[in-house]
Amino acid sequence: MPQAYMTLKVLLPHKVFSEEQKVLRIVATTPQGAFGILPNRLDCVASLSAGILVVEVEGKEEAYIAVDEGVLVKTGAEVRISVRNAMSGMGLNELRIAVEEEFLQLDEQQQKLRSALTKMESGFVQRLVAFKQDASLS
């Protein structure tokens, strides 16, 4: 018999952000675009990008949760979403603005940090190679 509902947990590094029972539909955003999950979908794992998660629960209006990058795992009727940060309780427009200002800006900062670390690592490796060459000449 087909399953009619899913259970959704949105997990942050330090707590359970949200837990919903009787979930009928979930729409999530990946780097390749948005995709939907229904209760009878095959099990899957997806990398999520910063965006707005749409959750439809039986007997309630659609809920919107702004999420940062993370991972979605569906096994059977259980859906687990692990993200670095999440927000809810606002209108859709406010959540969209929050995603753009909070999560995407953080991604830019992280890219700059990664770039700086890559340059430092590259410089360190070059100095190490030069030191090894100098040591072998002696």
N, C-alpha and C positions, 0 to 999 in steps of 0.2 A: 504494500500500500504506500503511495507517495506521501512523503512528509509534507506537512502544511506550514510548518513554522521553523524558524531558526532562533538560536540564542546568540546574542552579540555581546562581547566584552571589548571595551576600548581600554587598553592598558598603557599607562605612562610608566616611566622608570621607577617612580616612587609610590604609585598607587593605582587602583582601579578607577579610571575616570568615569566610566559609564557601563552599566549592564542592563540589557534589555531582553525580555522574554517575548515570545510570540511575534518575532520579526518576520514580516512577509517579503521584504525586498530591501536590498542595500545597493547603493550606487557609490562607487569609489573611483578615485582618480589615480592613474598610473602615469609614468613618463610617456607612455604610448597613447594615452587618452583615457576616457572614462569607460567603465564597464559595470554591468549589473550582476547581482547575485540573487538567485531565487533559491528556495529551499531544496529543490531537487538537482541543483547544479552539481557537477562532479567536484570532488575535492580539488583544491588548488592552493597555490601560494603565489602572492603578487607583491611586488615592490610598489609602495605608494609614494606619490609625490605630494607636496603641500597642496591642499585643496579642501573642498567641502564634501563631507560624507553625507549622503542622504539615507535616512533610515525610515522605513515605513513599518509601524507596529500596529497590529490589529486593534481597532477601536480608538486610535489616536491619530492626530494630524501628523504629516511628515515632519520629522525632526532633522535638523541640520547641525552638524558638528564640524568645526574647522579643525583640521588635523595637519600636523607637520609631516615630514617624511617618515616612513616606517614600513612595516610589513603586515600584510593581511594573510591569514591562514584559515582555510575552511576545511574542516574535517567533519563529515556527516552533517549534523544539524548545528554544529558549533562553529562560530566565526569569531576569531580572535584578531584584533588589530592592535599592534604595538607601535606606538609613535612616541616621539620625543616630547611633544607638546600638543595640547588640544584645548579648544574653547567651545562653549555652547551658551545657550540662554539669550542669544541676541537674534535680531532679524537677519534674513539672508544677506541683505546689502551690508550690514555691519560686519557680518562674518567674512564676507568677501574682502572688505577693506582690511580687516584684521589679518587675513591670510597674506594679503599683499604687503602690508606694513611690517608685520611681526615675523612671519615664517620665511618669506622670500628674502627679506632684508638679512635675516640671519644666515641664509644660504650664501648670500653675497659675501658676508663677513667670513664665513667658513672657507669659501673659495680663496679669498685673499690670504687667510691664515695658511691654508694648504700650499698655496703658491710660495709664500715666504718660507715655509718649512722645507719645501722641495729645493729651493735655492740654497738654503743652509745645508741640507744634506748633500747636495751636489758639490758645494764648496768644500765640505768636510771630506768627501770621498776624493776629490782632486788633490787636496793637501795630503791625505793619507797615501795616495799613489805616489805623489812627488817625494814624500818622506821615505817611502819604501825604495824608490829608485835611488835616492841619495844614499841610503844605507847600504844598498847592494854595490854601489860604486866605491865605497870606502874600503 
